[in-house]
Structures are given as C-alpha cells and as structure tokens.
Amino acid sequence: MERPVTPDQPIPPPDLGPDLGTGPTREMTRDQRLQARTLQAVGWKYTDILKFFRDKNKRLTYRQIYYACKTRSTPQKRSGRPPILTTN
C-alpha cells in the first residue's frame, strides 16, 4: 500500500519484505548468484530480487544482489605470478 508523502516529509524507504534482523549475512551461493542474474536479465529490479530472496528467508543484502548482477557469474582465475617450470 502506497503511503501519501507531503512535500515536507522525507520519502519513505521501499518495503523489502520480512525483517530478518541485523545478524550476519551469508555469502551467496553460485546458484543464488545465477538466480539473481537471471531475474535481473528478465527485467526485475534489485529490490524485487531482494524481496524474492527474503521471502525464502535468505539473509542477503541489497549490495550482495547488486554485486552478483554486475560481476561475472563464474570465478576468475587467480591472478599472480605463474609457477617456474624447471627441467631437472
């Protein structure tokens, strides 16, 4: 339900589903990242994706959803110096 806003009041934040408290968040699994990217690809907004995961009682943040949608879905190779090959 939309709440009326008068010009002298701040804009209320969107309703993001059930409040799961302020406990620690979990790292997103590969499947959750793929789900988030797929939902974003079909036109869902980040807040809608967050509501979807919170309805499943997943303790994720908006920033995690944003990051999952903006970065590569598969891990990149580790950077660093390659090993030295010897022929001994």
Helices and strands as residue ranges (DSSP letters): H 30-41, H 46-55, H 62-70
